[in-house]
Amino acid sequence: MEKIEFVDVTLRDGQQSLWAEWMTTGMMLPVVDRLDRAGFGALEVLAPSFIGKCVRDLREDPIERVRLLAARGGRTPLRMNGGGLNLFGSDQQCMVELFWRVMKAAGIAEVRVSDAWNDEKVWKRRAGAAAAAGVRPIINVTYSISPRHTDRYFVERTRAAAKLKPWRLCLKDPGGLLTPERTRALVPLMIEAAGGIPIEMHTHCLTGLGPLCVLEAVQQGLRIVNTAIPPLAEDASLPSVFNVAANLRALGYDTSGLDEELLRPVVDHFSVVARREGFAIGRPVEYDHAQYVHQVPGGMISNLRNQLREVGAEDKLPAALEETVQVRAEYGYPIMVTPLSQFVGSQAALNVMTGQRYAQVTDQSIRYALGHFGGDVEALMDPAVRAKILDRPRARELAAIDHDPMSEAQIRRELGAEDLSEEDLLLRYLLRKDDIDRMRAAAGPVREYETRGDSLVHLVGELSRIAGNTTVHISRPGFNLTLGRNTR
C-alpha cells in the first residue's frame, strides 16, 4: 500500500473560499493543537490578501497571527500561498526579500509560489527570495482553460518550473476546472516533465468534480493531496479530508499517517462558529458546467458575493459571472488566479452595476493594460478595449509612476519609516498608515473563540450584549437563572 500525504488548507483556502477571510485568529487558536498533531504534511495558514483583511477589517496583526499559530504547534510546518506581495504588480524585490525574512521569523516554513502567467522569471524571483530566507518553495503550475492552455503548454511550464529546482511542484486548479478525464491525461505528462520532483494536487469543488479529480491524480501517480476540514470543505473550497481519505482507503492506499479522530472536534468547533456568525457551511455541490465558462475561482466567488452584498446588489452575481467571460476574453485569457482573477471579476462587476461596459474602470484594470502585472498584454488584449481603458486621465497618471527598483533605505525614507522594525516597515509599505494605527489601537491579547458548552454560555453572552438589557432571566422546568447588570 502506497502512503498518501495530506496538506490541510482549512485555515487559509477553506476560509478564503467560503468565509471571505473573516475567520479571526481567536477562531483558529482552539484547534491548532489538534491540527498540528493530526499528521498533516503542512498547514496552510496565510496568503498575501489576508494581510490587508486582518489589518483593515479584523483589526488584527497578521504577523502576530502566524506567531501565535506557530507557538501552539511545532510539529507540522506552517505554509503560505503566494510568493509575491500581489499588490503592486512589479514588486520591489528588496521588499519581497524583507517579506520572507519577516515570515520566516514568525514561523512560516513553506510557500506555494504562484504567478498568474506561469512565468518562470517571476517564479525564479519569488522562489529565490523565499529560499534565501530559509522557506521551502513549492511552485504552482496553475491550470486554466483557453485556446492557449494546451497539454503542450502545461508540459513546457512544468519543465520550466522543474529547472528552478524547487522543493516541490503543485498542480493548482483554483477554479475547479479539472475533470477526471483531463486529470488522467495531464498528470502523467507533468510527472514525466517534473523529472522526479514531487507534485502536489490542489483542486477546488466548484463543479462537484474535485474529489474525483484528487482520486484520479493519486491513481496516476501523485502522492500529496491538499484537502480541507468540514464545514470549510466542499462547495467553493477543497475536497473534505474525510471523504478523500475514506475513498483512498477503498482504493487500496495507505492513509494511516492521518489521525482523523483528532479532527472530529475541529468539525464541531467550526460548525458552531459558522452557526453563530452566519458563515457559510460547505456542502457537496452538483455538477456546474457554468464554472468552465466563467472560471472564477473559489476564493474570489465568496469575495465577489460579499462585495455585491455590501452595495445591495447580490442579485447581480449571475450577471457579473457571465460578464467575466467577456472581460477575460478581451483581456487576452489571463489565468483566473490571484491577482488577475480579481481584476477581471471586479471590472466585470463594475460593468454590470453601471450598465455601461468600461465607462468606469478600476486602477487594477488600467495597470493590467499598462503591463504592470506581466504578460504580453499589448499583443494579447483586445486592441479596442485596451485603448478605451487607457484613454483617460487616470491612466496617464498611473503610466507616469516610476517603477524603477528601489533599495530598502530609499523606501524607508520615502515612507518616513527610518526607525521602524522590519515588521512595521512591511505593514507600512503594504497598507495605509491610518489602517495600521486603527489596528494597533484595537489590538490587545487575542481572545480565543469559545465553542465548548455552546448553548447556555453563548445565549447568556448574546443576551447580555443587547442594548438596553439590564436583566437576563432564563427559565425552564426545574431551572431558573436571573442575571442583573449593575448600572450605577
JOBEL-V364471 format. One record per residue. N is the residue number from 1. RES is the residue in three letters. SS is DSSP state (H for helix, E for strand, - for the rest). OMEGA is omega in degrees with one decimal (none if undefined). BURIAL is I if it has 16 or more other ideal C-beta (glycine too) atoms within 10 Angstrom, else O. Layout:
N RES SS OMEGA BURIAL
N RES SS OMEGA BURIAL
This chain:
1 MET - 179.9 O
2 GLU - -174.5 O
3 LYS E -179.8 O
4 ILE - 177.3 I
5 GLU E 178.6 I
6 PHE E 171.7 I
7 VAL E -178.0 I
8 ASP E -179.7 I
9 VAL - -174.7 I
10 THR H -174.6 I
11 LEU H 178.5 I
12 ARG H -173.6 I
13 ASP H 178.0 I
14 GLY H -178.8 I
15 GLN H 176.4 I
16 GLN H -177.1 I
17 SER H -173.1 I
18 LEU H -175.2 I
19 TRP - 176.7 I
20 ALA - 175.0 I
21 GLU - -178.7 I
22 TRP - 177.0 I
23 MET - 179.8 I
24 THR - 175.1 I
25 THR H 179.1 I
26 GLY H 176.6 I
27 MET H -177.3 I
28 MET H -168.4 I
29 LEU H -177.4 I
30 PRO H -176.1 I
31 VAL H -174.7 I
32 VAL H -178.5 I
33 ASP H 178.4 O
34 ARG H 177.4 I
35 LEU H -177.3 I
36 ASP H -176.7 I
37 ARG H -170.9 O
38 ALA - 177.5 I
39 GLY - 176.6 I
40 PHE - 175.2 I
41 GLY - 177.7 I
42 ALA E 173.6 I
43 LEU E 179.5 I
44 GLU E -168.2 I
45 VAL E -172.1 I
46 LEU E 170.3 I
47 ALA E -178.9 I
48 PRO H -178.4 I
49 SER H -179.8 I
50 PHE H -175.5 I
51 ILE H 177.8 I
52 GLY H -179.2 I
53 LYS H 179.8 I
54 CYS H -173.5 I
55 VAL H -172.7 I
56 ARG H -171.0 O
57 ASP H -176.9 O
58 LEU H -177.5 I
59 ARG - 179.3 I
60 GLU - 176.4 I
61 ASP - -176.8 I
62 PRO H 179.4 I
63 ILE H 174.9 I
64 GLU H 175.9 O
65 ARG H -180.0 I
66 VAL H 179.8 I
67 ARG H -179.2 O
68 LEU H 177.8 I
69 LEU H 179.0 I
70 ALA H -178.9 I
71 ALA H 179.0 O
72 ARG H -178.0 I
73 GLY - 178.0 I
74 GLY - 179.9 O
75 ARG - -171.0 O
76 THR - 179.6 I
77 PRO E 172.8 I
78 LEU E -173.6 I
79 ARG E 173.8 I
80 MET E 172.2 I
81 ASN E 177.4 I
82 GLY - -175.1 I
83 GLY - 178.0 I
84 GLY - -179.7 I
85 LEU - 172.9 I
86 ASN - -179.3 I
87 LEU - -172.3 O
88 PHE - -179.2 I
89 GLY - 177.3 I
90 SER - -178.4 O
91 ASP - 171.2 I
92 GLN - -172.3 I
93 GLN H -179.8 O
94 CYS H 179.7 I
95 MET H 173.1 I
96 VAL H 178.6 I
97 GLU H 177.0 I
98 LEU H 178.6 I
99 PHE H -176.9 I
100 TRP H 172.9 I
101 ARG H -179.3 I
102 VAL H -177.6 I
103 MET H 176.9 I
104 LYS H 179.9 I
105 ALA H -179.2 O
106 ALA H 178.0 I
107 GLY - 177.7 I
108 ILE E -177.3 I
109 ALA E -176.0 I
110 GLU E 175.7 I
111 VAL E 168.2 I
112 ARG E -174.5 I
113 VAL E 179.3 I
114 SER - 163.1 I
115 ASP - -173.9 I
116 ALA - 176.4 I
117 TRP - -174.2 I
118 ASN - -175.2 I
119 ASP - -176.2 O
120 GLU H 178.6 I
121 LYS H 178.3 O
122 VAL H 175.7 I
123 TRP H -175.8 I
124 LYS H -179.3 I
125 ARG H -174.7 I
126 ARG H 179.0 I
127 ALA H 179.4 I
128 GLY H 179.4 I
129 ALA H 178.7 I
130 ALA H -178.7 I
131 ALA H 179.9 I
132 ALA H 178.3 O
133 ALA - 179.7 I
134 GLY - 178.6 O
135 VAL - -176.1 I
136 ARG E -177.3 I
137 PRO E 172.0 I
138 ILE E -176.4 I
139 ILE E 175.3 I
140 ASN E 165.8 I
141 VAL E -169.0 I
142 THR E -177.2 I
143 TYR - 176.4 I
144 SER - 176.8 I
145 ILE - 173.7 I
146 SER - 176.7 O
147 PRO - -178.1 O
148 ARG - -169.3 O
149 HIS - -177.5 I
150 THR - 174.6 O
151 ASP H -179.5 O
152 ARG H 178.5 O
153 TYR H -176.1 O
154 PHE H 174.9 I
155 VAL H 178.9 I
156 GLU H 179.8 O
157 ARG H 178.7 I
158 THR H 177.7 I
159 ARG H 179.8 I
160 ALA H 178.6 I
161 ALA H -178.2 I
162 ALA H 179.3 I
163 LYS - 178.9 O
164 LEU - 176.2 I
165 LYS - 175.6 O
166 PRO - 176.5 I
167 TRP - 177.6 I
168 ARG E 167.5 I
169 LEU E 177.1 I
170 CYS E 169.5 I
171 LEU E -173.2 I
172 LYS E -178.5 I
173 ASP E -173.6 I
174 PRO - -179.0 I
175 GLY - -177.1 I
176 GLY - -172.5 I
177 LEU - 179.5 I
178 LEU - 169.7 I
179 THR - 175.7 I
180 PRO H -179.3 O
181 GLU H 179.3 O
182 ARG H 177.5 I
183 THR H -179.2 I
184 ARG H -179.1 O
185 ALA H -169.3 O
186 LEU H -173.7 I
187 VAL H 178.2 I
188 PRO H 178.4 O
189 LEU H -179.3 O
190 MET H 177.8 I
191 ILE H 178.6 I
192 GLU H -178.6 O
193 ALA H -177.9 I
194 ALA H 175.5 I
195 GLY - 176.7 O
196 GLY - 176.5 O
197 ILE - -178.1 I
198 PRO - 178.9 I
199 ILE E 173.7 I
200 GLU E 176.0 I
201 MET E -179.1 I
202 HIS E -178.9 I
203 THR E -178.8 I
204 HIS E -170.5 I
205 CYS - -173.5 I
206 LEU - 178.8 I
207 THR - -175.5 I
208 GLY - -174.4 I
209 LEU - -175.6 I
210 GLY H -179.3 I
211 PRO H 178.8 I
212 LEU H 179.6 I
213 CYS H 176.6 I
214 VAL H 179.2 I
215 LEU H 179.1 I
216 GLU H 179.5 I
217 ALA H 177.8 I
218 VAL H 179.6 I
219 GLN H 177.6 I
220 GLN - 171.3 I
221 GLY - 177.4 O
222 LEU - -175.5 I
223 ARG - -179.8 O
224 ILE E -176.6 I
225 VAL E 176.5 I
226 ASN E -179.5 I
227 THR E 177.6 I
228 ALA E -177.4 I
229 ILE - 174.9 I
230 PRO - 5.6 I
231 PRO - -179.2 I
232 LEU - 175.2 I
233 ALA - 178.7 I
234 GLU - 179.3 I
235 ASP - 177.9 I
236 ALA - -177.3 I
237 SER - -178.7 I
238 LEU E -179.4 I
239 PRO - 178.1 I
240 SER E 178.2 I
241 VAL H -178.4 I
242 PHE H 179.5 I
243 ASN H -179.1 I
244 VAL H -178.7 I
245 ALA H -179.7 I
246 ALA H -179.4 O
247 ASN H 176.5 I
248 LEU H 176.8 I
249 ARG H 179.2 O
250 ALA H 178.2 O
251 LEU - 175.6 O
252 GLY - 179.6 O
253 TYR - -175.5 I
254 ASP E 176.5 O
255 THR - -172.7 I
256 SER - 178.2 O
257 GLY - -177.4 O
258 LEU - 178.3 I
259 ASP - -175.8 O
260 GLU H -179.5 O
261 GLU H 175.4 O
262 LEU H -174.0 I
263 LEU H -178.1 I
264 ARG H 177.3 O
265 PRO H 175.8 O
266 VAL H 175.6 I
267 VAL H -179.0 I
268 ASP H -178.3 O
269 HIS H -176.4 I
270 PHE H 174.8 I
271 SER H 176.4 I
272 VAL H 178.8 I
273 VAL H -178.7 I
274 ALA H -178.5 I
275 ARG H -179.3 O
276 ARG H -171.0 O
277 GLU H -178.5 O
278 GLY - 179.1 O
279 PHE - -179.4 I
280 ALA - 173.4 I
281 ILE - -177.4 O
282 GLY - 177.4 I
283 ARG - 176.0 O
284 PRO - -177.5 O
285 VAL - 173.8 I
286 GLU - 178.0 O
287 TYR - -177.1 O
288 ASP - -178.0 O
289 HIS - 179.6 O
290 ALA H 179.8 O
291 GLN H 179.7 I
292 TYR H 179.6 O
293 VAL H -177.0 O
294 HIS H 173.0 I
295 GLN - 179.7 I
296 VAL - -177.0 I
297 PRO - -174.1 I
298 GLY H -178.4 I
299 GLY H -178.3 I
300 MET H -179.0 I
301 ILE H -179.3 I
302 SER H 178.5 I
303 ASN H 179.2 I
304 LEU H 177.2 I
305 ARG H 180.0 I
306 ASN H 179.5 O
307 GLN H 179.4 I
308 LEU H 178.8 I
309 ARG H -177.2 O
310 GLU H 178.6 O
311 VAL - 177.2 O
312 GLY - -175.7 O
313 ALA - -178.4 O
314 GLU H 179.7 O
315 ASP H -179.6 O
316 LYS H -179.9 O
317 LEU H 178.3 I
318 PRO H 179.0 O
319 ALA H 178.7 I
320 ALA H 177.9 I
321 LEU H 177.8 I
322 GLU H -180.0 O
323 GLU H 178.4 I
324 THR H 179.0 I
325 VAL H -178.3 I
326 GLN H -179.3 I
327 VAL H -179.5 I
328 ARG H 178.5 I
329 ALA H -179.1 O
330 GLU H 178.3 I
331 TYR - 175.7 I
332 GLY - 178.5 I
333 TYR - 170.6 I
334 PRO - 174.2 I
335 ILE - -177.2 I
336 MET - 179.8 I
337 VAL - 180.0 I
338 THR - -0.6 I
339 PRO - -172.0 I
340 LEU H 178.3 I
341 SER H 178.2 I
342 GLN H 179.9 I
343 PHE H 179.8 I
344 VAL H -177.4 I
345 GLY H -179.9 I
346 SER H 178.9 I
347 GLN H 177.1 I
348 ALA H 178.8 I
349 ALA H 179.2 I
350 LEU H 177.3 I
351 ASN H -178.4 I
352 VAL H -176.3 I
353 MET H -179.8 I
354 THR H -177.7 O
355 GLY - 179.4 O
356 GLN - -175.0 O
357 ARG - 176.0 I
358 TYR - 172.3 I
359 ALA - 170.8 O
360 GLN - 179.3 O
361 VAL - 178.0 I
362 THR - 174.1 I
363 ASP H 179.7 O
364 GLN H 177.0 I
365 SER H 178.3 I
366 ILE H -178.4 I
367 ARG H 174.3 I
368 TYR H -179.1 I
369 ALA H 176.9 I
370 LEU H 179.5 I
371 GLY - -177.4 O
372 HIS - -178.1 I
373 PHE - 174.6 I
374 GLY - -180.0 I
375 GLY - 178.2 I
376 ASP - -171.8 O
377 VAL H 179.9 I
378 GLU H 179.3 O
379 ALA H -172.0 O
380 LEU H -175.6 O
381 MET - 170.8 I
382 ASP - -174.3 O
383 PRO H -177.7 O
384 ALA H 179.3 O
385 VAL H 180.0 I
386 ARG H 179.4 I
387 ALA H -180.0 O
388 LYS H 179.3 I
389 ILE H -174.1 I
390 LEU H -178.2 I
391 ASP - 179.0 O
392 ARG - -176.1 O
393 PRO H -177.9 O
394 ARG H 178.3 O
395 ALA H 178.9 I
396 ARG H 175.7 O
397 GLU H -178.5 O
398 LEU H 178.5 I
399 ALA H -176.7 O
400 ALA - -178.7 O
401 ILE - -178.6 O
402 ASP - 179.2 O
403 HIS - 178.7 O
404 ASP - 178.3 O
405 PRO - 178.6 O
406 MET - 174.8 I
407 SER - 177.2 O
408 GLU H 179.5 I
409 ALA H 178.2 O
410 GLN H -179.6 O
411 ILE H 177.4 I
412 ARG H -179.6 I
413 ARG H -177.7 O
414 GLU H -178.7 O
415 LEU H -174.4 O
416 GLY - -172.1 O
417 ALA - -175.7 I
418 GLU - -173.8 O
419 ASP - -177.6 O
420 LEU - 172.3 O
421 SER - 178.8 O
422 GLU H 178.7 O
423 GLU H -177.4 I
424 ASP H 176.4 O
425 LEU H -179.8 I
426 LEU H 179.2 I
427 LEU H 180.0 I
428 ARG H 178.0 I
429 TYR H -174.1 I
430 LEU H -167.6 I
431 LEU - 176.7 I
432 ARG - -179.4 O
433 LYS H -179.4 O
434 ASP H 179.9 O
435 ASP H 178.4 I
436 ILE H 179.9 I
437 ASP H 179.2 O
438 ARG H 177.4 O
439 MET H 179.8 I
440 ARG H -178.8 O
441 ALA H -179.5 O
442 ALA H -173.6 O
443 ALA - 175.7 O
444 GLY - 176.9 O
445 PRO - -179.7 O
446 VAL - -179.9 I
447 ARG - -180.0 O
448 GLU - 179.6 O
449 TYR - -174.3 I
450 GLU - 177.7 O
451 THR - 177.1 I
452 ARG - -177.2 O
453 GLY - -167.0 O
454 ASP H -162.5 O
455 SER H -173.3 O
456 LEU H -178.7 O
457 VAL H -178.5 O
458 HIS H 179.9 O
459 LEU H 179.2 O
460 VAL H 180.0 O
461 GLY H -179.9 O
462 GLU H 179.2 O
463 LEU H -177.7 O
464 SER H -179.2 O
465 ARG H -178.8 O
466 ILE - -176.5 O
467 ALA - 176.2 O
468 GLY - 179.8 O
469 ASN - 174.6 O
470 THR - 179.3 O
471 THR E 175.1 O
472 VAL E 179.6 I
473 HIS E 179.4 O
474 ILE E 178.9 O
475 SER E 171.3 O
476 ARG E -178.6 O
477 PRO - 178.6 O
478 GLY - -177.3 O
479 PHE E 174.1 O
480 ASN E 179.2 O
481 LEU E 175.9 O
482 THR E 177.2 O
483 LEU E 179.1 O
484 GLY E 178.2 O
485 ARG - 177.1 O
486 ASN - -177.5 O
487 THR - -179.9 O
488 ARG - none O
